[in-house]
Amino acid sequence: MEVCYQLPVLPLDRPVPKHVLSRRGAISFSSNSYFFGGPAPRQLAKRRGAISYDSENQTALYIRMLGTYGDVRVRSQVGFEPEPRGSHPYLYVDFRTLHSRPQSAGPVSARNVRRLLSFQRYLHSSRFIRGIPASNPLGYILDDDYTGQAKLMLEKVGNWNFDMFLFDRLTNGNSLVNLTFHLFNSYGLIELFQLDMVKLRRFLVMIQEDYRSLNPYHNAVHAADVTQAMYCYLQEPKLAETMTSCDLLLGLLAAATHDLDHPGVNQPFLIKTNHYLAALYKNSSVLENHHWKSAVGLLRESALLSHLPTEDRLNMEERLGSLILATDISRQNNYLSEFRTHLDKRDLCLTNGRHRHFILQIALKCADICNPCRPWKLSKLWSEKVTEEFFHQGDIERKHHLEVTPLCDRQSNSVANIQIGFMTYVVEPLFVEWSRFSDTRLSQTMMGHLSLNKQGWKEGRDKQEANTSRASEEQRTSAAKDSNSKELPQGSKGS
Ligand SMILES: [Zn+2]
């Protein structure tokens, strides 16, 4: 953190024009083409505005971004605004700031520091890719400290015990960018689809930044974890032998973007508070539609696929949507019964594109809810994080006198209860079918962890319940003793 203050702070030479603020991401990365042989700043000024007014110094550029026109202000002026209609008091709460920290951290907030690190790494790796030695000592400091260990972890990225929390720390909070880039690279997707590496990197950074880091659970680390799980499933023999490059590309893209810009509350909450997203998507798969549309927005903004024929691009966007929409847990039974029917009939044929797409949907669903199938240490951490997010929603509901969702009520629910229910009614049924489809060592491992973890939560709950009843029994006994001793005549005490 201190390292930020050591960088030279240069004055802003020109204000950022208003129209630039209306385009998300413009401030952050639109200047990159200049560094990589694009037009000179003055030429850029006409169409890029903000960034082009900066000096030619890379560090200065970023410092400028940390200044008056820093991330928080930019984002508060773009995107959807809450609708000022309706009578519900919650309508007047700016939804986008629900999870914001109070901005008392001074000129360089934690988020900006994270963005700086992310940007430095982005610049450094982009230059590295192009064979240009890094000129920024900060890049060296970060790389020397952590990259070696992160690289070692990536060598075992197909391991089911992969610790995404650790990987995120080793990459300075850039797990999603680094992991997804690595997977694209190792599958050869960059060459196959002739992807521009700078655009890809920029796209991934934008995705990572559009996850809300203040969400305890639905943040970029969860997206990275789902992407890693998706990779594990794509490596399973049945899929590895049949999936096309396009399937792999879409599978990874869908995993990385499947919760993009998640607000940290669920769909019923958005509906009962008349949130604009609920109205926009007519109360149906509200969050998933938003994740998909946000992903398409970033795909187009980054121009990652702009070199492909329009028809192919639109087709890929549609398929991406179909994959992300499949993660809507309220539709789980539809997917599950279709999956079961296929398995009973043994009619899945993965040379058929529609069947492959269906299996990708199921694989993404599994990846999304695979936390209970991870080793206990990781699984427990994810469980605590998701419960923290649920309870946070319950707190907001209570504060605004809304009906508190039972799942989100910290006064009547517990991590153990939530997890046991989730495992029994949601996770187990899906993974039982997945294991039928892909009867491999990985599936056995996952089912083994699932069973052990469920047992772990049950034992914990039983122990806690036993402690609680013992404590209340003791309380009752001591209360009874107290009342007995009060009833005794004073003279009898001590006799
Ligand atoms: Zn998710």
Residues whose N, C-alpha, C, O or C-beta is under 5 A from the ligand:
A	BS01	ZN	D259 D368
